[in-house]
């Protein structure tokens, strides 16, 4: 039996967000991204927290490259973060990398202990 591995074996979690030139810098338009498989750890219990991330932004000169975003999101998997902290950190990192005209980020965490948390961050 032959097993074929798919994907890039060199792909590793990364805190680097890569960008590319906005193809329409003179136009306002929304880019909407959904990341349904975010995972981090609860800093108190060490248990995994799962969330869906919704990113909406109006680019200025730069857009985020999606593979780097995937590896960036993956980099939180083994780290402990409170929901409020990680949502604001991701929004800040995206703003730092792209300097968009507008950015909205919403994280919807799965239920834990009968409680669902949603954190929304909006940046100019």
Buried (B, 14 or more C-beta within 10 A) or exposed (E): EEEEEEEEEEEEBBEEBBBEEBEEEEEEEEBEBEBEEBBBBBEEEEEEBBBBBBBBBBBBEBBBBEEBBBBBBBBBEEEBBBBEEBBBEBBBBBBEBBEBEBBBBBBBBEEBEEEEBEBEBEBE
